[in-house]
Amino acid sequence: MTLPGVMDIAIRPSHYQRLAEKIAGKPEERIVSYLMLRSLKQARYAADALGHFALAFDEYTHFTSPIRRYPDLIVHRVLKWALDHPETKPAAPAGPGKQESTFGPYRRGELEAIATETSETERRAETAERELMAWKTAQFMEQHLGEEYEALIISVQKFGFFVELMEIFVEGMVPIDRIEELTGEHVFYREQDHAIVSGSGHAQRPSSHEQGKQKKSGRGSSHAGHVWKLGDRIRVRAERIDPIRRRVEFSPLP
């Protein structure tokens, strides 16, 4: 039996909507919602009406009032021009040998250049915003080093895994050496499962629901064979702030 590849499946907004309905109120809702958001492509500006995937609109534009971004100003100018020229119909796309089509006070080439530039500028602004948030988060968590939190594993890498605290929505890193301190043995990244594994790696780490029913195990060899994987809920302690990456580092707790 041959399963369809990712490119063979036409993903539609309705698929996301049905999935969101199915996971509502369930333990996996938070991690699946997080992954759903990460799977969506970043929005970009364009001269043509490309629609809005998440809202399932074939035609869509967005602007704020008062004006916050240069693209908002462009939309305002086009709308004002359209209101001042109600008898003018939108120009058809320019073909070979024809004059370039216009969109209100702008030519298509001008709008395409503006769309590209403003999309790139917005990416730079988002990067700056993330860096500022990381800096302020590090400043905040510096006052809470040594405190313990419930956390959700949101990403697993060869060098450890990232967690998001359940109470205060702070993200941070659990380095692989911290995990080895807990287990007392070597751990490794199991790529096919996107998991960090200790010991033989044959035993599976219990689910969050099962963990609530089981007595917490102690340090050392009792962690042999455990698996830390995407979506697991664990308890961590804030250990240090990485001054270079402005990132919080956590240690896993038994």
C-alpha positions as CSV (number, residue, x, y, z in Angstrom):
1,M,0.0,0.0,0.0
2,T,1.4,3.4,-1.0
3,L,0.5,6.3,1.3
4,P,0.1,9.8,-0.3
5,G,2.9,12.2,0.2
6,V,2.5,15.7,1.8
7,M,2.4,17.3,-1.7
8,D,-0.4,14.9,-2.8
9,I,-2.8,16.2,-0.1
10,A,-4.7,19.4,-0.7
11,I,-4.7,21.0,2.7
12,R,-7.7,23.3,3.2
13,P,-8.8,25.6,6.0
14,S,-11.6,23.2,6.8
15,H,-9.0,20.5,7.8
16,Y,-7.6,22.9,10.4
17,Q,-11.0,23.8,11.6
18,R,-12.1,20.1,12.1
19,L,-8.8,19.3,13.8
20,A,-9.2,22.3,16.2
21,E,-12.7,21.1,17.0
22,K,-11.6,17.5,17.7
23,I,-8.8,18.5,20.1
24,A,-10.8,21.2,22.0
25,G,-10.5,20.5,25.7
26,K,-8.2,17.5,25.3
27,P,-4.7,17.3,26.9
28,E,-3.0,17.5,23.5
29,E,-4.9,20.7,22.5
30,R,-2.1,23.0,23.5
31,I,0.8,21.3,21.7
32,V,-1.3,20.5,18.5
33,S,-2.5,24.1,18.4
34,Y,1.1,25.3,18.7
35,L,2.2,23.0,15.8
36,M,-0.8,24.0,13.7
37,L,0.2,27.7,14.0
38,R,3.8,26.9,13.1
39,S,2.7,24.9,10.0
40,L,1.1,28.0,8.5
41,K,3.1,30.0,6.0
42,Q,4.0,33.6,6.9
43,A,1.7,36.2,5.5
44,R,3.1,38.4,2.7
45,Y,1.9,41.4,0.8
46,A,1.0,41.1,-2.9
47,A,-0.4,43.2,-5.7
48,D,-2.9,40.5,-6.6
49,A,-5.8,39.2,-4.5
50,L,-4.3,35.9,-3.2
51,G,-7.0,35.4,-0.5
52,H,-6.5,34.4,3.1
53,F,-5.9,30.7,3.9
54,A,-6.8,30.6,7.6
55,L,-10.0,32.6,7.0
56,A,-10.8,30.7,3.8
57,F,-11.4,34.0,1.9
58,D,-10.7,34.1,-1.8
59,E,-10.3,37.9,-1.6
60,Y,-8.8,39.6,1.4
61,T,-7.1,42.8,2.4
62,H,-6.2,44.1,5.8
63,F,-5.5,47.6,7.1
64,T,-5.7,49.3,10.5
65,S,-7.0,52.7,11.5
66,P,-5.3,54.8,12.6
67,I,-2.6,53.8,10.1
68,R,0.2,51.6,11.7
69,R,2.1,50.3,8.7
70,Y,3.0,51.6,5.2
71,P,0.9,48.9,3.6
72,D,-2.1,50.4,5.5
73,L,-1.3,53.7,3.9
74,I,-1.3,52.1,0.4
75,V,-4.7,50.6,1.0
76,H,-6.1,53.9,2.3
77,R,-4.8,55.7,-0.8
78,V,-6.3,53.1,-3.2
79,L,-9.7,53.2,-1.3
80,K,-9.7,57.0,-1.4
81,W,-9.0,57.0,-5.1
82,A,-11.8,54.4,-5.7
83,L,-14.3,56.6,-3.8
84,D,-13.2,59.6,-5.8
85,H,-13.6,57.7,-9.1
86,P,-16.7,55.6,-8.7
87,E,-17.2,55.4,-12.5
88,T,-13.8,53.8,-13.1
89,K,-13.6,50.0,-13.3
90,P,-10.5,48.1,-12.2
91,A,-8.1,47.8,-15.2
92,A,-7.6,44.4,-16.8
93,P,-4.2,42.8,-16.4
94,A,-1.8,44.1,-19.0
95,G,-1.0,41.7,-21.9
96,P,1.8,41.7,-24.5
97,G,2.1,45.1,-26.2
98,K,-0.4,46.7,-23.8
99,Q,0.1,49.4,-21.3
100,E,0.9,48.2,-17.8
101,S,-2.4,47.8,-15.7
102,T,-3.0,50.3,-12.9
103,F,-4.5,49.9,-9.5
104,G,-6.0,53.2,-8.6
105,P,-3.1,55.7,-8.3
106,Y,-0.5,52.9,-8.7
107,R,0.9,50.9,-11.6
108,R,1.2,47.1,-11.1
109,G,5.0,47.3,-11.1
110,E,4.9,49.9,-8.4
111,L,2.6,47.8,-6.2
112,E,4.7,44.6,-6.7
113,A,7.8,46.5,-5.6
114,I,6.1,48.0,-2.6
115,A,4.7,44.6,-1.6
116,T,8.1,42.9,-1.8
117,E,9.8,45.7,0.2
118,T,7.1,45.9,2.9
119,S,7.1,42.1,3.3
120,E,10.8,42.1,3.9
121,T,10.6,45.0,6.2
122,E,7.9,43.3,8.3
123,R,10.1,40.2,8.6
124,R,12.9,42.4,9.9
125,A,10.5,44.0,12.4
126,E,9.3,40.6,13.6
127,T,12.9,39.5,14.1
128,A,13.6,42.6,16.2
129,E,10.4,42.0,18.2
130,R,11.4,38.4,18.9
131,E,14.9,39.5,20.1
132,L,13.3,42.1,22.3
133,M,10.9,39.6,23.8
134,A,13.8,37.2,24.4
135,W,15.8,39.9,26.2
136,K,12.8,41.0,28.4
137,T,11.9,37.3,29.2
138,A,15.5,36.7,30.3
139,Q,15.4,39.8,32.5
140,F,12.1,38.6,34.0
141,M,13.3,35.0,34.6
142,E,16.6,36.2,36.1
143,Q,14.5,37.1,39.2
144,H,13.0,33.6,39.3
145,L,16.1,31.3,39.0
146,G,15.8,28.2,41.2
147,E,12.0,28.1,40.9
148,E,10.1,25.0,39.6
149,Y,7.5,25.0,36.9
150,E,5.2,22.6,35.0
151,A,6.3,22.8,31.3
152,L,5.3,21.4,27.9
153,I,7.9,20.1,25.4
154,I,7.4,22.0,22.2
155,S,10.5,21.1,20.2
156,V,13.1,18.3,20.4
157,Q,16.6,18.7,18.9
158,K,20.0,16.9,19.0
159,F,21.2,19.2,21.7
160,G,18.2,19.0,24.0
161,F,14.6,20.1,23.9
162,F,12.6,23.4,24.2
163,V,9.8,23.8,26.7
164,E,7.1,26.3,27.3
165,L,6.0,26.9,30.9
166,M,2.4,26.2,31.5
167,E,1.8,29.1,33.9
168,I,3.6,32.1,32.4
169,F,4.2,31.2,28.7
170,V,7.9,31.5,28.9
171,E,10.0,29.4,26.5
172,G,13.4,28.0,27.3
173,M,15.9,25.2,26.7
174,V,16.6,22.0,28.5
175,P,20.2,21.1,27.4
176,I,21.1,17.5,26.9
177,D,23.8,17.6,29.6
178,R,21.1,18.6,32.1
179,I,19.1,15.5,31.1
180,E,22.2,13.4,31.6
181,E,22.7,14.8,35.0
182,L,19.2,13.6,35.9
183,T,19.5,10.1,34.4
184,G,23.1,9.6,35.4
185,E,23.8,8.1,32.0
186,H,24.3,9.0,28.3
187,V,21.2,10.1,26.4
188,F,20.8,10.5,22.6
189,Y,18.5,12.0,20.0
190,R,16.3,9.5,18.2
191,E,15.6,11.2,15.0
192,Q,12.7,9.1,13.7
193,D,10.7,9.8,16.8
194,H,11.9,13.3,17.5
195,A,12.7,12.2,21.0
196,I,15.5,12.3,23.5
197,V,16.2,8.8,24.9
198,S,18.1,7.5,27.9
199,G,19.4,4.0,28.5
200,S,18.5,1.4,25.9
201,G,15.7,3.5,24.5
202,H,13.3,0.5,24.3
203,A,11.0,1.6,27.2
204,Q,8.6,4.3,26.4
205,R,8.2,7.3,28.7
206,P,4.7,7.3,30.1
207,S,2.1,9.8,28.8
208,S,1.2,12.9,30.8
209,H,-2.0,11.2,31.9
210,E,-0.2,8.1,33.0
211,Q,2.4,10.1,34.9
212,G,-0.3,11.6,37.0
213,K,-1.3,8.1,38.2
214,Q,2.3,6.9,38.8
215,K,4.6,7.7,41.6
216,K,7.5,9.9,40.5
217,S,10.7,8.0,40.2
218,G,14.0,9.0,41.8
219,R,17.3,10.0,40.2
220,G,19.8,7.7,38.6
221,S,19.2,4.4,36.9
222,S,15.5,4.5,37.5
223,H,15.3,6.8,34.4
224,A,16.9,4.2,32.1
225,G,14.9,3.8,28.9
226,H,12.9,6.9,29.4
227,V,11.9,9.0,26.3
228,W,11.3,12.7,26.3
229,K,9.2,13.6,23.3
230,L,7.1,16.3,21.7
231,G,4.0,17.2,23.7
232,D,5.2,15.6,27.0
233,R,4.5,17.6,30.2
234,I,7.4,17.6,32.6
235,R,8.5,19.6,35.7
236,V,11.6,21.8,35.3
237,R,13.7,24.2,37.4
238,A,15.0,27.5,36.1
239,E,18.8,27.2,36.3
240,R,20.5,30.1,34.4
241,I,20.3,32.7,31.7
242,D,22.4,32.3,28.6
243,P,23.8,35.8,28.2
244,I,24.7,35.3,24.5
245,R,21.4,33.8,23.3
246,R,19.3,35.6,25.9
247,R,17.7,32.3,26.6
248,V,16.5,30.6,29.8
249,E,18.0,27.2,30.6
250,F,16.1,24.7,32.6
251,S,16.9,21.4,34.3
252,P,14.4,18.5,34.2
253,L,13.1,17.2,37.5
254,P,12.3,13.7,38.5
